[in-house]
Amino acid sequence: MSEHTATAATSRSRAFAEAVSSGRKSWKQRRHLLDTDDITPEEVKALMHVAAEAKQLMTAGEPPQPLLKSRTIANVFYENSTRTRSSFELAARKLSASVINLDVASSSVAKGETIIDTSKTLMSMGVNALVQRHSASGSAHQMAQVVGNDVQIINAGDGWNAHPTQALLDYFSMSEVRPDLAGARVAIVGDIKHSRVARSNIRLLTKFGVHVHIAGPPTMMPVQLSEMGVTVHSRVEPAIEDADFVMVLRLQLERQKQGLIPSVGEYRKLYRIDSSRMRLAKQGARVMHPGPMNRDVEISDELAERNEMSLISTQVTNGVAVRMAILSLLLGE
Ligand code: CP
């Protein structure tokens, strides 16, 4: 490495550490990250700044300063995950934390141990933070109430309720395209009712003056829509008209036994987002998807792969940077 390259690397790593140090002033009151409803604009601004610095380090292939070397983080996923769990692990390791990935299927959970007892067991081993995903809505809040004095909780998805780190990485991905999101129009399409991603995004975006339009089958719309500050459409076309971003939700095929839609074919016809429907959106609009995708069900294969229009891979990349930012702001020394 030349002297110039080494100096640039050091200055990027220092800029990241400085962004964390400054950002921690607005994050100092926060112990847990359970949802986006109580996150302040100052916290979001600080997070975006740290994530941008983290992304620069990742792009340059440089390590950050080892801000979490004395911390131990446990990933406890009672539900399947590829993106969230892997990116939390990568983010924690990049920051030099010790990481435990609890294999729930082969743990004592299979013998009936409760989530509280499992957490207490991990805490007794010196775990500082639990990154938890569970199918029960409210489980992260419950954990914070019961064991939150002894361990920090990061909600990696609880039932239908919330997925705050996904919403924050979505926000970061959108603000890379349009730095000032106030006044932007975001369409969220699909199964809103069962989507924690939709809920956390709506709670976050409406806080920043983003106009959120939602569309989906009537059986997949939540009842408390009037409180959410969104515009509701039954057809997809008016929802995506003039949108800056179109966020497509996964059709939760495992729920179709409940008969929420007449058929997958019908859903595809009425709600699938493809390049032709994207022509209704603003020139330069981007399509997003939290993953995992059902290709050619809720999004066309061709659109998912259109790099100039799709932010889907960027969302995954940004997931690591945003989770590095979240971990260092919550747990950094
Ligand atoms: N977006 C998301 O939560 O993906 P995973 O289920 O793969 O973590």
Boltz pocket constraint, residues with backbone or C-beta under 6 A from the ligand:
constraints:
  - pocket:
      binder: B
      contacts: [[A, 80], [A, 81], [A, 82], [A, 83], [A, 84], [A, 85], [A, 156], [A, 157], [A, 166], [A, 290], [A, 291], [A, 292]]
      max_distance: 6.0
